Amino acid sequence: MKILIHFSFSPEQIQIFQQIADAHSQHKVVQAHSESEAIAMAEDAEVLLGLFPPAVCEAAPDLRWIQSHSASMDSCFLKSSTEMLW
């Protein structure tokens, strides 16, 4: 499973994410530093962690899970993003 992180975590934090992913079935962790980079990396991503603009979600046809970095999701979900998951 490919996990796309679209958030400004430090390299050390990304390394920790990868260690956790490796401990649980060798999942691949990649980090995008911009929306255009996230779009380019999204094609085979199944998980999106961090920011999830509509263009990134639309570029991820295999997307199964969106994990926000925010505690409140009320204003984050866009209908187009959630429709893709169902």
ZATOR-201369 format. One record per residue: x negated, y, z of N, C-alpha, C in turn; residue in three letters. Coordinates in pm, whole numbers. Each point is the difference from the previous one (the first is absolute). Example, Ala and Ser with C-alpha at 12.3 -4.5 7.8 and 13.67 -1.06 7.14 Angstrom:
<titors>
[[-1319; -569; 780]; [89; 119; 0]; [-90; 120; 0]; ALA];
[[35; 105; -72]; [-82; 119; 6]; [77; 109; 73]; SER];
</titors>
This chain:
<titors>
[[-85; -117; 0]; [85; 117; 0]; [-90; 124; 0]; MET];
[[37; 97; -80]; [-75; 125; -5]; [72; 105; 84]; LYS];
[[-75; 61; 91]; [52; 105; 87]; [-63; 131; -43]; ILE];
[[81; 91; -48]; [-47; 131; -44]; [20; 101; 112]; LEU];
[[-111; 57; 45]; [6; 103; 104]; [-16; 134; -68]; ILE];
[[102; 84; 13]; [-1; 134; -58]; [11; 100; 115]; HIS];
[[-111; 10; 72]; [-7; 87; 116]; [-147; 23; 31]; PHE];
[[-31; 108; 68]; [-139; 38; 23]; [-60; -66; 124]; SER];
[[3; -134; 4]; [-69; -72; 105]; [-150; 5; -26]; PHE];
[[-78; -10; 105]; [-146; 1; -13]; [-47; -134; -57]; SER];
[[-121; -4; -54]; [-55; -128; -48]; [-2; -107; 110]; PRO];
[[-26; 40; 123]; [0; -94; 111]; [140; -58; 24]; GLU];
[[101; 85; -12]; [138; -47; 18]; [39; -95; -114]; GLN];
[[-41; 32; -122]; [29; -88; -113]; [-68; -135; 20]; ILE];
[[-121; 1; 51]; [-72; -124; 28]; [77; -84; 102]; GLN];
[[56; 63; 100]; [80; -72; 99]; [125; -60; -65]; ILE];
[[66; 78; -86]; [116; -53; -73]; [-42; -124; -80]; PHE];
[[-115; 6; -67]; [-44; -112; -82]; [-33; -121; 88]; GLN];
[[-61; 23; 114]; [-30; -111; 91]; [128; -69; 47]; GLN];
[[100; 79; 31]; [129; -57; 41]; [62; -76; -117]; ILE];
[[-5; 58; -119]; [55; -66; -119]; [-73; -131; -29]; ALA];
[[-132; 0; 15]; [-78; -122; -22]; [36; -109; 100]; ASP];
[[30; 40; 121]; [35; -97; 104]; [137; -63; -24]; ALA];
[[78; 62; -86]; [136; -47; -28]; [18; -24; -149]; HIS];
[[-67; -100; -51]; [19; -47; -138]; [-72; 78; -108]; SER];
[[-108; 66; 32]; [-83; 62; -103]; [73; 103; -87]; GLN];
[[80; 85; 60]; [67; 106; -75]; [-103; 104; -42]; HIS];
[[24; 65; -112]; [-91; 101; -53]; [49; 139; 41]; LYS];
[[-88; 81; 57]; [32; 136; 41]; [-73; 98; -91]; VAL];
[[73; 94; -59]; [-60; 106; -80]; [53; 134; 48]; VAL];
[[-82; 103; -14]; [40; 133; 46]; [-2; 99; -116]; GLN];
[[108; 75; -13]; [10; 107; -98]; [-16; 134; 73]; ALA];
[[-76; 89; -61]; [-25; 130; 61]; [83; 112; -64]; HIS];
[[77; -33; -102]; [86; 98; -66]; [121; -72; -58]; SER];
[[101; 75; -35]; [119; -62; -59]; [-33; -67; -133]; GLU];
[[-83; 66; -82]; [-34; -61; -130]; [-79; -129; 19]; SER];
[[-88; -3; 99]; [-74; -122; 31]; [95; -109; 51]; GLU];
[[96; 38; 83]; [99; -97; 51]; [82; -58; -114]; ALA];
[[39; 83; -94]; [76; -48; -116]; [-82; -102; -78]; ILE];
[[-127; 31; -21]; [-88; -89; -75]; [-21; -134; 71]; ALA];
[[4; -1; 131]; [-24; -121; 79]; [128; -77; 32]; MET];
[[115; 56; -29]; [127; -54; 49]; [54; -119; -78]; ALA];
[[-49; -25; -118]; [62; -98; -88]; [28; -135; 66]; GLU];
[[-96; -54; 73]; [21; -132; 62]; [8; 6; 152]; ASP];
[[25; 119; 54]; [13; 14; 146]; [136; -51; 46]; ALA];
[[-2; -74; 110]; [125; -47; 61]; [34; 78; 126]; GLU];
[[-101; 65; 59]; [20; 78; 121]; [-59; 138; -23]; VAL];
[[72; 101; 45]; [-46; 138; -7]; [2; 58; 141]; LEU];
[[-115; 44; 46]; [-14; 56; 134]; [-39; 146; -12]; LEU];
[[75; 86; 68]; [-34; 143; 1]; [102; 82; -75]; GLY];
[[-47; 69; -102]; [86; 88; -81]; [62; -81; -113]; LEU];
[[125; 30; -32]; [66; -76; -106]; [85; 91; -88]; PHE];
[[-64; 89; -77]; [74; 83; -94]; [68; -88; -105]; PRO];
[[110; 46; -57]; [74; -81; -98]; [-87; -53; -113]; PRO];
[[-93; 80; -52]; [-83; -44; -112]; [-86; -120; 38]; ALA];
[[-46; -5; 123]; [-81; -115; 45]; [89; -123; 13]; VAL];
[[118; 16; 58]; [93; -113; 12]; [41; -53; -136]; CYS];
[[24; 89; -92]; [41; -42; -135]; [-113; -75; -72]; GLU];
[[-123; 30; 34]; [-115; -66; -63]; [-31; -136; 63]; ALA];
[[77; -40; 100]; [-24; -125; 73]; [119; -94; -16]; ALA];
[[10; -70; -113]; [117; -87; -22]; [8; -117; 97]; PRO];
[[-112; -39; 62]; [0; -112; 93]; [15; 43; 145]; ASP];
[[26; 129; 23]; [8; 55; 134]; [110; -70; 81]; LEU];
[[-39; -47; 120]; [94; -70; 87]; [14; 66; 135]; ARG];
[[-98; 83; 38]; [0; 58; 134]; [-60; 139; -6]; TRP];
[[65; 95; 65]; [-54; 135; 17]; [-15; 22; 150]; ILE];
[[-122; 35; 42]; [-26; 29; 140]; [-41; 146; 11]; GLN];
[[80; 78; 66]; [-30; 142; 17]; [-98; 22; 114]; SER];
[[-75; 104; -10]; [-90; 41; 109]; [74; 91; 98]; HIS];
[[125; 30; -30]; [80; 93; 78]; [95; -75; 93]; SER];
[[33; 61; 112]; [95; -61; 93]; [144; 22; -46]; ALA];
[[25; 105; -72]; [135; 31; -45]; [12; -20; -151]; SER];
[[99; -76; -42]; [16; -30; -142]; [120; 71; -62]; MET];
[[76; 72; 79]; [125; 58; -50]; [-17; 82; -126]; ASP];
[[-103; 82; -6]; [-16; 87; -116]; [-93; -59; -105]; SER];
[[-55; -118; 24]; [-100; -56; -91]; [60; -84; -111]; CYS];
[[102; -77; 30]; [49; -94; -99]; [74; 69; -113]; PHE];
[[-41; -35; -117]; [67; 47; -120]; [78; -117; -57]; LEU];
[[116; 26; -48]; [84; -107; -51]; [-73; -83; -106]; LYS];
[[-74; 64; -88]; [-70; -73; -105]; [-103; -96; 58]; SER];
[[-64; 38; 108]; [-102; -86; 61]; [63; -123; 64]; SER];
[[107; 18; 72]; [61; -113; 70]; [78; -91; -95]; THR];
[[55; 53; -107]; [73; -83; -95]; [-93; -103; -62]; GLU];
[[-126; 35; -18]; [-95; -91; -61]; [-24; -123; 85]; MET];
[[15; 14; 132]; [-27; -111; 89]; [114; -100; 6]; LEU];
[[116; 37; -46]; [115; -91; 7]; [23; -55; -135]; TRP];
</titors>
